[in-house]
Amino acid sequence: MKVQTKKKLDLARVKEIADEISAKSQMEELDNHFADIEFRICTSSMSICRLLCENIQALPLSIVNRIIDVHDFLILLVPLIENPPWTRRNPSSGSWEKIIDHEWVQIKPVDLLKVTKVEGQLWLCLYHLVAKSEFSSRYELNSFRYTALYG
């Protein structure tokens, strides 16, 4: 009895997905695909930022200057910590989801504070920005930066 009910639910879900796919135009599919690729690139770029900050002593002074003064990585990371784009609440089911290995995975509310790989990259980048002497000796905490970091 339970097997038949599950099969009916699976068939209903398959039909729902098929209807959803056939209702989309080619342009909508391309837009969705582009947004997915762009999001994957953005989340993957956190590992590049971490590697740059981790190996700052091997980088030329011009790159260090761009990281600290031009792009101000420390202030760039604040919005990612406050409103992480890799955590969302599913509007249809109301459950929490996180990006794990480039897939949205449903998680329990109690596990929201567990750090994923992408979040770990962010926190390691932040650690290197604050702890490395190459950054701390050059980073001037002016009023704009103070307001942005401490609110």
N, C-alpha and C positions, 0 to 999 in steps of 0.2 A: 504494500500500500504506500509506504513512504517513498519507495523507489519510483513509483509511477508519478507521485506528486512532484518529486524532484525533477523528473524528466519533463513534466509539463512546464515547470518553472524555467528549466533550461531552454526548452523550445520557445517559450514566450520571450525570454531574454534574447535569444538568437533572432527571432522575428523582429523584435524591437530594434536591435542593432542594425539589421538589414534595412528596415524602413528608414532609420536615421541616415544610413549611408546613401541610400538611393534618393533621399530628399535633398542632399547637399549638391550644390553645383560644383563644377570643376574649380572655379575660382575660390569658393569657400574651402575646398579641400586643400588647395595650394596655400591659402592664407593660414590655415591651421597647421599645415606641415612646416611652413616658414616660421611660425611662432614657436613651434616645438623645437625646431633646430636652433633658433635664436636663444631660447631658454637653456638648452643643453650647453651651448657655447658659453653663455654667461655663468652658469654654475661651474663649468669646467675651468673658467678663467680664475677662480679662487685658488686653485692649486698653483697656477702660474704666479699669482701675486705672492703666495706663501713662499714659493721657491726663490723669488726675487728678494724678499725680505730676509729669508733665512741665509742667503749667500751674499749679503750686502758687501762683505769685505772683498769679494772677488769682482765686484762691479765697478765700472768707471765712475768717476766723480760726477759726470754729467747725468748719469742715470740716477744716482743717489739724490742729486739735486731735484730731478723731475719727480721722484717718488715723494720727497719730503715737501718741497716748496710749490712746485707747479701743480701736481695732482693731489697732493696732501692725502695720502692713503689712509692715514688715521681718521680723518673726518669722513672719508668715503666709506669706511667700514661701519660707522655709527648707525646709519639707516638700515644696514643689513642685519645688525644685531637687534635693533628695536622692532623692525617689521620684516622678519625673514621671509623671502619669497619662496623658499622651499618647504614651508609649512602652511597648510591651508585647511579650512573647514569645508568639507564637501556640502554644497547647498542642498543637494537632493536627499542625502542620508543624514546629514548633520554630524557625521563622524570626522575625526581629525585624520589628516594625511600628511606624510612627509616624503620628500624625494630620497629614495634609497636606490643607488645604482641606476639612476636616470629613469626610475619608475615611481609613480605615485603609489605609496603603500599605506593602507589604513593602519593606524596605530591607536592604542588605548590612550585615553587622556592622562593616565598616570605615567605614560612613557614619553610625554611631550618634552620633558627636560633631558631626555637621553640625547647625546650628541651623535649626529650622523657624520659621515665622511666629509660632506660639504661644510657642515658647521665646524667640524674639527679643523679644516683648512682655514676657515675664517679666524678661529680663536688662536691658531698657531701664528697666523700672519699678525694678528694684534699683539701677541706676546713678543714676537721679534721686533715689531715697531716700538714697543715700549722698553724692552729689556736691552737691546743692542746699543752699545756705546756710540756706534756710527750715527744712529738716529737721535738718541737722547742728547748728544752734544750739539747737534745742529738744529733740533726742533725748537723753534721759538714759540712760546705759548703767549700769543697776543690776545687782545680782548675778543676778537672774532672767534679764534680757535677755542678759547676758554668757554665762551657762550655755546658754541656748537657741541663741545664735548661734555660740559657739565650742566647745560641747560640754563 
